[in-house]
Amino acid sequence: MNMTNLQRVEILRASCCIASADGEVSEPELAQLKKLAHALGVGDASLTAMMNRAKRDPDFYKTQFGVLRDEPVRTIDILLESVLANGDVNEPEFVVLKALAERLGVKDDEFRERISLAVAKHKAGN
């Protein structure tokens, strides 16, 4: 995916929102966020600031993807990688992820298909 720096940061912020949707960020989720931050070229200090904002503000996800909507399905796939670090998508994470998918313009049937594919891939160990 050929993304701008702003797009990279927005994906990471959205991932932080999803990871903290259930009130806690597990070690596997944090490890996945650090991996994503590193891959996107975002430093630890910026990641920590994003995580703190997501933990303090449960509505932070509502400010994501207001402008940037390139490659929405690929963006959902990246977000799902972070969500599935814990093994499954719980209800609070699903609510945030669904809202983000809507902001990206991903239709409900495609959104649910992406979740099913990502869960099956994760369970298969890929």
N, C-alpha and C positions, 0 to 999 in steps of 0.2 A: 504494500500500500504506500503510495507516494503522498505523504502528508506534510502540511506546513507545521511549524512549531506550535502554532496556536491550536491546531487540530490535535496534535499529540497531547498537549496539556489538557485539553477539554476531555479527551478520552480517559486520561489518568484521573482527572477530577471526578468524572462520572463513575469510574471504577471504585474510587474511595467512597463515594456516596453509597454504592451498592454494598460494599464490604461492611460499612457501618450501619446499614439499614436495620439490622436486628439488635443493635445496641452494643455490639462488641466486634472486634476484629480478631479473628483467630490467628494463630501462628502460620498455618498454611495460607490464609488469605493475605497476611502481611508479606510473606515470602513471595507470593505471586505479584503483589503490588510492587514490591521492590524490583522484581524481575522485569515487570512491565515498565517501570520508571527508568530502569537502566537501558532497556531496549529503545525507549523513546528519547533517551538523552536528557532525562530530568533528574536533577540531583536529589540527595537525601533530604536536604533542608526544605526544598520545595514540596517533596512528598509528605514530609512531616506536617508542613503547614496545611496542605490539602486535607490530610487525615484529620487534623485537629478541627478544621472548619466543618468537615462532614460530620464529625462526632458531636460538635456543639450545635449545629444547625440541621435538624432533620429535614428541612425543606430546601437544602442546598441543591439537591438534584434538580429542582424545578428551574434553576437558572442555567442548566447545561443545555447545549445544542440549540441555543436561541438563534444562531446565525449559521454555524457550520453544520452542514448536513451532507457532505460528500461521502460516498460509499456507505450508506446507512447499514446495509446488511453486514458488511465487513466490520463496521464499528460494533454492531451487536455481537458478532462472533468474538471480537476482542474482549468485550465486556463480560461475555459468558465465561471466558477463560478465567477471569478473576473470580467470578461467582463460584465456579465449580472447584476452586482450590480446596474448599471444605467438603466437596463430594456431592453436593446437591444444591438446589435452589430452594431456600426456605421462603415462607410467605412474605415477610417484609422485603427481602431481596427481590422477589418476583414483582411486587408492587412498584418498586423503584425502577427496576429494569423495564417493566411494561410502560411506565410513564416516559422513560427515556426513548424507548422504541417509538412511541407515539410522536414524540417531539422530532424524531428523525424521519418520520413519515413511513415507518415500516408497518405494513398491514398486519392485522392480528393473526391471520392464518400463516403468514410467512414467519412472524415472530415465534409462534408456537412450534413451527417446524424447526427453526434454528435451535430452540431450546432442546427439543427432542434429539436432534442430531448431535448437539454438543454433549448432552447427558450420555447418550449411547457411546460416543467417542471417548468420553472420560472414563466410563465404566469398562471400556475395552482396553484402557491403559494407554491410549494414544495422546 
